[in-house]
């Protein structure tokens, strides 16, 4: 039975979706003013693994992840690049798709944008004003935090502590006059040269937090199953989302809150972030490292755990991915000479089913990726031992392959292109095989060297010549 650690309750809870067989899920997406860094990608990949596992367990998942395309950072970048704010957003949304596609992340059911939901945002803020949860002040609109009794529950902070923390921020801006230092902006009055929209409070643009309340409830309803994001979003972003949404709808907002751990840098475990200037852009990294390796590295830790970025850990991911790939190749080679059945087929089928059950047991424990990968590696070992037998059964090989591909796919590992060679390379391998049979070792060695130059490394085994690509 699937259990999820709920940030709101600080414990693992049995997952029970609102609608049988369906999961409605919202994950906060990027502010599109730059290429995503590894920390951003970690969140994207972590929740992609969650989504893929839920689908493996038979759920139909509606997955919503927004683009913040109205923001101070975007305005700043537009001035730096000589583009409009809209052009900046379009540029980095396209880059986001390119980078996450390269990492094998499934596209969201919908990626809503702020600019496409402006009227809904204005209507949402208006409803909060009408209910007394918000107030207008000189073209701005603020949320009355003290009106929402449960404020601080997600981040486990008292309102007194939050006010104390907010007082320093207020002092920085002497023009800011609010009823309470902890109140936050729902709508910001327009400033010269910035994008703005007409509203009941004058021209302006939305605050950051309101957009996710609007877009999540628009696509998933007033109450939905899972809300996810990085740990850094717990406060104030997610805390404010809860206050806004539940004040407006009168219903519980999200039933399960999931937050992924940070990517850390260096031996001191410093969090990676743009503000600290210690970030690595995915856009740059995948020019130097195979995106499949980067993906496997990002997917290899339990989502709540910190993930250390290092060359050594990338190398580990590379080596493990290569092991998984070689096992798949070995299996596909043996399909060519497999028998229609073998004496121990039923025993093998039972072992395969047991591996599947062990995998589910591991991953049902709050998506425990390390334990799930352990089961996958055990399955790989079983496969390797079976494929080395003199006689193998086609139905068993296919059963191994189907489960292996399915489980690996949950972590974003794809073997779709493996085993495919260009016609010319296949011809050379066939010629080399014929040369070896004729004991023409000079020709055999020359072909091996020629293939190596094309990035193909050969491995001669009792079951035939196998290959792998050099990275």
C-alpha positions as CSV (number, residue, x, y, z in Angstrom):
1,X,0.0,0.0,0.0
2,X,1.5,3.3,-1.1
3,X,2.5,5.7,1.7
4,X,3.6,9.3,1.1
5,X,5.4,11.6,3.6
6,X,3.1,14.6,4.0
7,X,4.9,17.8,4.9
8,X,1.8,19.1,6.5
9,X,1.5,16.3,9.1
10,X,5.3,15.4,9.3
11,X,4.5,11.7,8.8
12,X,3.9,9.0,6.2
13,X,0.3,8.5,5.3
14,X,-1.5,5.9,3.3
15,X,-2.3,7.4,-0.1
16,X,-6.0,7.6,-0.8
17,X,-6.8,9.8,-3.9
18,X,-10.0,11.7,-4.1
19,X,-11.2,9.8,-7.2
20,X,-10.5,6.1,-7.4
21,X,-7.9,5.3,-10.0
22,X,-7.0,8.9,-10.6
23,X,-4.4,11.3,-9.2
24,X,-4.6,15.1,-9.6
25,X,-1.1,16.6,-9.0
26,X,0.3,20.1,-9.1
27,X,4.0,20.9,-9.1
28,X,5.4,24.4,-9.0
29,X,7.3,25.1,-12.2
30,X,10.1,27.5,-13.1
31,X,10.3,31.3,-13.3
32,X,11.3,31.6,-16.9
33,X,14.1,34.2,-16.9
34,X,17.1,31.9,-17.4
35,X,18.1,28.3,-18.2
36,X,17.2,25.9,-15.5
37,X,20.0,24.7,-13.2
38,X,20.6,21.3,-11.7
39,X,18.6,22.2,-8.6
40,X,15.6,23.0,-10.7
41,X,16.0,19.9,-12.7
42,X,16.2,17.8,-9.6
43,X,12.7,18.8,-8.6
44,X,11.4,18.2,-12.2
45,X,13.0,14.8,-12.4
46,X,12.0,13.8,-8.9
47,X,8.3,14.4,-9.5
48,X,8.6,12.8,-13.0
49,X,9.7,9.6,-11.2
50,X,6.7,10.0,-8.8
51,X,4.4,10.5,-11.7
52,X,5.8,7.5,-13.6
53,X,5.5,5.3,-10.6
54,X,1.9,6.3,-10.0
55,X,1.1,5.5,-13.6
56,X,2.9,2.1,-13.2
57,X,0.6,1.5,-10.2
58,X,-2.3,2.0,-12.5
59,X,-3.4,5.5,-11.8
60,X,-4.4,8.0,-14.4
61,X,-2.4,11.1,-13.5
62,X,-3.4,14.6,-14.4
63,X,-0.1,16.5,-13.9
64,X,-0.1,20.3,-13.9
65,X,3.1,22.4,-13.7
66,X,3.1,26.1,-14.3
67,X,5.4,28.6,-15.9
68,X,5.8,31.9,-14.0
69,X,6.1,34.3,-16.9
70,X,5.3,37.6,-15.0
71,X,8.0,38.4,-12.4
72,X,10.6,41.0,-11.4
73,X,13.4,38.7,-12.6
74,X,11.9,38.5,-16.0
75,X,11.6,42.3,-16.3
76,X,15.2,42.7,-15.2
77,X,16.3,40.1,-17.8
78,X,14.3,41.8,-20.5
79,X,16.1,45.0,-19.9
80,X,19.5,43.2,-20.0
81,X,18.7,41.3,-23.2
82,X,16.9,44.1,-25.0
83,X,13.7,41.9,-25.3
84,X,10.2,42.3,-24.1
85,X,9.2,40.4,-21.0
86,X,7.0,38.1,-23.2
87,X,10.0,37.4,-25.5
88,X,12.2,36.5,-22.6
89,X,9.5,34.1,-21.2
90,X,9.0,32.5,-24.6
91,X,12.8,32.1,-25.1
92,X,13.3,30.3,-21.7
93,X,10.1,28.3,-21.9
94,X,11.5,26.8,-25.2
95,X,14.8,26.2,-23.5
96,X,13.1,24.5,-20.6
97,X,11.3,22.1,-22.9
98,X,14.5,21.4,-24.8
99,X,16.5,20.7,-21.6
100,X,13.8,18.6,-19.9
101,X,13.0,16.7,-23.1
102,X,16.7,15.8,-23.2
103,X,16.5,14.6,-19.6
104,X,13.5,12.3,-20.6
105,X,11.0,14.2,-18.5
106,X,7.4,13.6,-19.6
107,X,5.5,16.7,-20.6
108,X,2.9,17.9,-18.1
109,X,-0.8,17.5,-18.9
110,X,-0.9,21.3,-19.0
111,X,1.8,23.9,-18.4
112,X,-0.3,27.0,-17.7
113,X,1.2,30.5,-17.9
114,X,0.3,33.5,-15.8
115,X,-0.4,35.7,-18.8
116,X,-3.0,33.3,-20.0
117,X,-4.9,33.3,-16.7
118,X,-4.9,37.0,-15.8
119,X,-8.7,37.4,-15.6
120,X,-8.9,34.3,-13.4
121,X,-6.3,35.8,-11.1
122,X,-8.1,39.2,-10.9
123,X,-11.4,37.4,-10.1
124,X,-9.7,35.3,-7.4
125,X,-8.2,38.4,-5.7
126,X,-11.6,40.1,-6.0
127,X,-13.2,37.2,-4.2
128,X,-10.7,37.5,-1.3
129,X,-11.3,41.2,-1.0
130,X,-15.0,40.6,-0.9
131,X,-14.6,38.0,1.9
132,X,-12.5,40.4,3.9
133,X,-9.3,38.3,3.5
134,X,-7.6,41.0,1.4
135,X,-7.5,44.8,1.2
136,X,-6.5,47.3,-1.4
137,X,-3.9,50.0,-0.6
138,X,-2.7,52.6,-3.2
139,X,-3.2,50.2,-6.1
140,X,-1.7,47.2,-4.3
141,X,-3.8,44.4,-2.8
142,X,-2.6,42.5,0.3
143,X,-3.7,39.3,2.0
144,X,-4.6,39.6,5.7
145,X,-2.6,36.9,7.2
146,X,-4.1,37.3,10.7
147,X,-7.5,36.4,9.3
148,X,-6.4,32.9,8.4
149,X,-6.2,30.9,11.6
150,X,-4.1,28.0,10.2
151,X,-1.4,30.2,8.7
152,X,2.0,28.8,9.5
153,X,0.8,25.1,9.8
154,X,2.8,23.8,6.8
155,X,6.1,25.5,7.7
156,X,5.5,24.9,11.4
157,X,5.9,28.5,12.4
158,X,3.9,30.8,14.6
159,X,2.5,34.1,13.3
160,X,4.5,36.0,15.9
161,X,7.7,34.5,14.4
162,X,6.6,35.3,10.9
163,X,5.9,38.9,11.8
164,X,9.3,39.3,13.4
165,X,10.9,38.0,10.3
166,X,8.8,40.2,8.1
167,X,9.6,43.4,10.1
168,X,13.2,43.5,8.7
169,X,11.9,43.3,5.2
170,X,9.4,46.1,5.8
171,X,12.1,48.4,7.1
172,X,13.9,48.1,3.8
173,X,11.0,49.7,1.9
174,X,9.8,52.7,3.8
175,X,7.0,53.2,1.3
176,X,5.4,49.8,2.2
177,X,2.5,50.4,4.6
178,X,0.4,47.3,5.5
179,X,-2.0,46.5,8.2
180,X,0.4,43.8,9.4
181,X,4.1,43.2,8.6
182,X,3.3,39.5,7.7
183,X,0.7,40.5,5.0
184,X,1.8,39.6,1.5
185,X,1.0,41.1,-1.9
186,X,-1.7,39.6,-4.1
187,X,-1.6,42.4,-6.7
188,X,1.0,45.0,-7.3
189,X,0.4,48.5,-8.7
190,X,2.0,49.2,-12.1
191,X,5.4,50.8,-12.4
192,X,6.6,52.7,-15.4
193,X,8.0,50.4,-18.1
194,X,6.7,47.2,-16.6
195,X,4.0,44.9,-18.0
196,X,0.6,45.7,-16.5
197,X,-3.1,44.7,-16.8
198,X,-6.3,46.6,-15.9
199,X,-7.9,45.6,-12.7
200,X,-10.5,47.0,-10.2
201,X,-7.5,48.5,-8.3
202,X,-5.9,50.1,-11.3
203,X,-3.2,48.9,-13.6
204,X,-0.9,46.3,-12.1
205,X,0.3,42.7,-12.1
206,X,-0.2,39.7,-9.8
207,X,2.0,38.8,-6.9
208,X,4.0,35.6,-7.1
209,X,1.9,33.4,-4.8
210,X,-1.6,34.0,-6.2
211,X,-0.8,32.5,-9.6
212,X,-0.4,28.9,-8.3
213,X,-3.6,29.1,-6.3
214,X,-5.5,30.1,-9.4
215,X,-3.9,27.7,-11.9
216,X,-4.0,24.7,-9.6
217,X,-7.6,25.0,-8.7
218,X,-8.6,26.0,-12.2
219,X,-7.3,22.7,-13.6
220,X,-7.6,20.3,-10.6
221,X,-10.5,21.7,-8.6
222,X,-10.7,23.3,-5.2
223,X,-9.2,20.2,-3.5
224,X,-6.7,17.9,-5.2
225,X,-4.4,15.1,-4.3
226,X,-0.8,16.1,-4.4
227,X,1.0,19.4,-4.4
228,X,4.8,19.3,-4.9
229,X,7.8,21.5,-5.1
230,X,11.2,22.1,-3.6
231,X,11.8,22.5,0.1
232,X,12.6,26.2,-0.4
233,X,9.0,26.7,-1.4
234,X,7.4,25.6,1.8
235,X,7.6,29.1,3.2
236,X,6.4,31.5,2.1
237,X,5.1,30.3,-1.3
238,X,3.2,27.2,-0.3
239,X,2.1,28.6,3.0
240,X,0.6,31.5,1.1
241,X,-1.1,29.3,-1.5
242,X,-2.9,27.5,1.3
243,X,-4.1,30.7,2.9
244,X,-5.3,32.2,-0.3
245,X,-7.0,29.0,-1.7
246,X,-8.7,27.8,1.5
247,X,-9.9,31.4,2.3
248,X,-11.5,31.7,-1.1
249,X,-12.9,28.2,-1.6
250,X,-13.7,27.2,2.0
251,X,-12.2,23.7,1.2
252,X,-9.0,21.9,2.0
253,X,-6.5,22.9,-0.7
254,X,-4.1,19.9,-1.2
255,X,-4.3,16.6,0.6
256,X,-0.7,15.6,0.4
257,X,2.3,18.0,0.4
258,X,5.5,16.6,-1.1
259,X,8.8,18.5,-1.1
260,X,12.1,17.4,-2.7
261,X,15.5,17.9,-1.1
262,X,18.2,20.3,-2.4
263,X,21.1,19.6,-4.7
264,X,24.2,20.4,-2.8
265,X,27.7,21.5,-3.9
266,X,31.1,20.7,-2.5
267,X,32.1,18.9,0.7
268,X,30.3,21.4,3.0
269,X,26.9,20.5,1.4
270,X,26.1,24.0,0.4
271,X,22.7,24.3,-1.4
272,X,22.9,25.0,-5.1
273,X,21.1,28.2,-6.1
274,X,21.3,31.1,-8.6
275,X,21.4,33.6,-5.7
276,X,24.6,31.9,-4.3
277,X,26.2,31.8,-7.7
278,X,27.2,28.2,-7.3
279,X,24.8,26.7,-9.8
280,X,25.3,24.5,-12.9
281,X,23.0,25.1,-15.8
282,X,21.5,22.0,-17.4
283,X,21.8,23.6,-20.8
284,X,25.6,23.6,-20.4
285,X,26.0,20.4,-18.6
286,X,24.2,18.2,-21.2
287,X,26.6,19.6,-23.8
288,X,29.4,17.9,-21.9
289,X,27.7,14.9,-20.3
290,X,25.2,12.5,-21.9
291,X,21.7,13.7,-20.8
292,X,20.8,10.1,-20.0
293,X,23.6,10.0,-17.4
294,X,22.5,13.4,-16.0
295,X,18.9,12.1,-15.8
296,X,20.0,8.9,-14.0
297,X,22.1,10.8,-11.5
298,X,19.1,13.1,-10.7
299,X,16.7,10.2,-10.4
300,X,18.9,8.1,-8.2
301,X,18.1,9.5,-4.8
302,X,14.9,9.4,-2.7
303,X,13.1,12.6,-3.5
304,X,13.3,14.1,0.1
305,X,17.0,13.5,0.5
306,X,19.7,16.0,-0.5
307,X,21.6,15.1,-3.6
308,X,25.3,15.9,-3.9
309,X,26.4,17.1,-7.3
310,X,30.0,15.9,-8.1
311,X,32.0,14.4,-10.9
312,X,32.3,11.2,-8.9
313,X,28.5,10.9,-8.6
314,X,28.1,11.5,-12.3
315,X,30.6,8.8,-13.0
316,X,28.7,6.4,-10.7
317,X,25.6,7.2,-12.6
318,X,27.4,6.6,-15.9
319,X,28.8,3.2,-14.8
320,X,25.5,2.0,-13.4
321,X,23.6,3.1,-16.5
322,X,26.1,1.2,-18.6
323,X,25.6,-1.9,-16.6
324,X,21.9,-1.7,-17.1
325,X,22.3,-1.1,-20.8
326,X,24.7,-4.0,-21.3
327,X,22.3,-6.4,-19.5
328,X,19.6,-5.3,-21.9
329,X,21.9,-5.9,-24.9
330,X,22.8,-9.3,-23.7
331,X,19.2,-10.3,-23.4
332,X,18.3,-9.0,-26.9
333,X,21.2,-11.0,-28.3
334,X,20.0,-14.2,-26.7
335,X,16.5,-13.7,-28.2
336,X,18.0,-14.6,-31.6
337,X,18.9,-18.2,-30.5
338,X,16.2,-18.7,-27.8
339,X,14.2,-21.9,-27.6
340,X,10.4,-21.9,-27.6
341,X,10.5,-23.1,-24.0
342,X,12.7,-24.6,-21.3
343,X,12.2,-27.0,-18.4
344,X,12.3,-24.3,-15.7
345,X,10.1,-21.7,-17.3
346,X,7.6,-21.6,-14.5
347,X,10.3,-21.1,-11.9
348,X,11.7,-18.2,-13.9
349,X,8.3,-16.6,-14.3
350,X,7.8,-16.9,-10.5
351,X,11.2,-15.2,-9.9
352,X,10.2,-12.4,-12.2
353,X,6.9,-11.9,-10.5
354,X,8.7,-11.9,-7.1
355,X,11.0,-9.2,-8.4
356,X,8.0,-7.1,-9.4
357,X,6.4,-7.5,-5.9
358,X,9.7,-6.5,-4.2
359,X,10.0,-3.4,-6.4
360,X,6.4,-2.3,-5.5
361,X,7.1,-2.9,-1.8
362,X,10.2,-0.8,-2.0
363,X,8.7,2.1,-4.0
364,X,5.4,2.1,-2.0
365,X,7.4,3.4,0.9
366,X,7.3,7.1,0.0
367,X,8.9,6.4,-3.5
368,X,12.1,4.9,-2.0
369,X,14.3,5.1,-5.1
370,X,17.5,3.6,-3.6
371,X,15.6,0.5,-2.5
372,X,13.7,0.4,-5.8
373,X,17.0,0.6,-7.7
374,X,18.4,-2.2,-5.6
375,X,15.6,-4.5,-6.8
376,X,16.3,-3.4,-10.4
377,X,19.9,-4.3,-10.0
378,X,19.0,-7.7,-8.5
379,X,16.7,-8.3,-11.5
380,X,19.6,-7.3,-13.8
381,X,21.7,-10.0,-12.0
382,X,19.1,-12.6,-12.5
383,X,18.8,-11.7,-16.2
384,X,22.6,-11.8,-16.7
385,X,22.8,-15.3,-15.1
386,X,19.9,-16.5,-17.3
387,X,21.3,-15.1,-20.5
388,X,24.6,-16.9,-19.9
389,X,22.9,-20.3,-19.9
390,X,23.5,-22.6,-22.9
391,X,19.7,-22.9,-23.5
392,X,17.3,-20.0,-22.9
393,X,13.6,-19.7,-23.4
394,X,12.0,-17.0,-25.6
395,X,9.0,-16.5,-23.3
396,X,11.2,-16.1,-20.3
397,X,13.5,-13.7,-22.0
398,X,10.5,-11.6,-23.1
399,X,9.1,-11.6,-19.6
400,X,12.4,-10.5,-18.2
401,X,12.7,-7.8,-20.8
402,X,9.2,-6.5,-20.3
403,X,9.6,-6.1,-16.6
404,X,13.2,-4.8,-16.8
405,X,12.2,-2.1,-19.4
406,X,9.2,-1.1,-17.4
407,X,11.0,-0.7,-14.0
408,X,14.0,1.1,-15.6
409,X,11.6,3.4,-17.4
410,X,10.2,4.6,-14.1
411,X,13.6,6.2,-13.5
412,X,13.7,7.6,-17.0
413,X,16.1,4.9,-18.4
414,X,15.2,4.1,-22.0
415,X,16.6,1.3,-24.1
416,X,14.5,2.3,-27.2
417,X,17.5,2.9,-29.4
418,X,19.8,0.2,-28.0
419,X,20.6,-2.7,-30.3
420,X,20.2,-0.7,-33.5
421,X,23.2,-0.3,-35.8
422,X,23.6,1.6,-39.0
423,X,23.5,-0.7,-41.9
424,X,27.2,-0.1,-42.7
425,X,28.3,-0.9,-39.2
426,X,26.2,-4.1,-39.1
427,X,27.8,-5.1,-42.5
428,X,31.3,-4.6,-41.0
429,X,30.4,-6.7,-38.0
430,X,29.1,-9.5,-40.3
431,X,32.3,-9.2,-42.4
432,X,34.5,-9.4,-39.3
433,X,32.6,-12.5,-38.1
434,X,33.2,-14.2,-41.4
435,X,36.9,-13.2,-41.3
436,X,37.3,-14.7,-37.8
437,X,35.6,-17.9,-39.0
438,X,38.1,-18.1,-41.9
439,X,40.9,-17.4,-39.4
440,X,41.7,-14.1,-41.3
441,X,42.7,-12.3,-38.1
442,X,44.4,-9.4,-39.9
443,X,41.1,-8.5,-41.5
444,X,39.2,-9.1,-38.3
445,X,41.5,-6.8,-36.3
446,X,41.3,-4.1,-39.0
447,X,37.5,-4.1,-38.9
448,X,37.6,-4.0,-35.1
449,X,39.8,-0.9,-35.2
450,X,37.6,0.7,-37.9
451,X,34.5,0.2,-35.7
452,X,36.3,1.6,-32.7
453,X,37.0,4.8,-34.6
454,X,33.3,5.1,-35.2
455,X,32.6,4.7,-31.4
456,X,31.6,1.0,-31.5
457,X,33.4,-1.3,-29.1
458,X,33.0,-5.0,-29.7
459,X,32.9,-7.8,-27.2
460,X,33.3,-11.4,-28.4
461,X,31.3,-13.9,-26.3
462,X,30.3,-17.5,-26.6
463,X,26.9,-16.3,-27.7
464,X,28.2,-14.1,-30.5
465,X,29.7,-10.6,-30.9
466,X,28.2,-7.9,-28.8
467,X,28.8,-4.2,-29.0
468,X,28.5,-1.0,-27.0
469,X,29.0,2.7,-27.8
470,X,31.9,4.5,-26.4
471,X,31.0,7.6,-24.4
